[in-house]
Amino acid sequence: MPESLTVDQLSELRVALERVQDELLGQLERISEDSKPVQLDQQSVGRLSRMDAMQQQQMASANGAHMKAHLNRVRLALAAMDKDEFGDCRQCDEPIGFARLQIRPDSPLCMACQQSNEL
């Protein structure tokens, strides 16, 4: 069973979460331009170009939704840190291993619970 996180480990994970949060905010800002409604002049642009632009807009929109969900998980993890509730599995209340949190610091579940939820 993993041990509770040390102060140094928590500090390292906070830095990682804040970095991910900043990266996601930057990416979302860039994506917001790509996901705006497509408005092409059909007199100067062909139908296939318009369809391609619409498909790119839809992909950017879907990617933005995925990033917003990830950003929400990161913010929840940072909030849990502020409340001294970070690092315990939301399902079984056992500590989440540091190695797992280094890979995915916004993870709300330990490996065992994550695997059982995926079955």
N, C-alpha and C positions, 0 to 999 in steps of 0.2 A: 504494500500500500504506500502511495506517495506521501511524503511529509508535507507539512504546511510550508508556505513560501517564506524565505528570509526577507529581511528589509532590503538587502542588495538585489535579490531576485525581483522583488516588487518594483524597485526603482528601475531596473533594466526593462521590465515589462511595461511600465508606464511610459518610458521613453519610446519604446517600440509602438505602443498604441497611439501615442501622440503623433509619431512620424506617419503611421498609416492614416490617421485622421487627416493630417495635412495633405498627404498625397491624394486621398479620395476627394477632398474638397477641391483641389486643383483639377483633377480629372473631371469632376462633375461640372465645374465651370466651363471647361473646354467642350464637354459633351452637350451642354445646354445650347450651344450654337448649332451643333449638328442635328439636334432633335427638334429644331423649330419646324413648323409646317413648311412643306415644299411649295414654293410659288414660282413656277417657271412659266415663261411666256411660250405658249405652244406654237406661236408663229415662228419663233427663232430656235426653238429646241424641239427635237423629235420626241415621239411618244415613248420610245425605248429609253431615251435619256431621262425623261420624266419618271418612268417606272423605276429606273435605277436609283434616281435621287430619292424617290419615295421609300424604296427598300433600305437605302442607307439611313434615312431618317428613322425608320422603324427599328433598325438594328441599334442605332444610337440611343433611342428611347428605351429599348429593352436593357441595353447595357447600363444606362443611367439608373434604371429601377434596381438592377442588381447591385450597383455601387451604393445606392441610397440605403438598401437593406444592410449592406456590409458596414456602412458608416453608422447606422443605427446600432448594430452589434458592438462596434468599437466604442461608441458613446455610452452604451449600457455598461460595458466593462470598465470604462473610466469612472463612471458614476459609482459602480460597485467598489472600486478602489477607494473612492472618497468616503464611502460608508464602512470601510473595513470588511466588506463582504466578498471581495475578489478572491478567486482561486479555489472556491469550493463548487462542486458539481451542483447544478440547479435541480438535478433529479434525485441523487442519492446523498447529497451533502458531504461526500468524501472529498478530500483534496484532489484537485486536478494536478497531474504531474507537471513539473517545471519544464521538462523536455517538450511536452505537448503544447504548453503555453508559449514556449519560445517559437514554435512553428506557427501556431495560431493563437495569438494572445487574446483574441476576442471570444475564444471558445467557451460556451457556457456549460459544457458537459465533459465529463471524464471519458476516456476511451471506451470503457466497458459500457457505459450508458449510451454513448454515441453509436457503438456497434449494435447494441440491442434495438435502438430506434431505427436503424437502417434495415433490419431484417423484416 
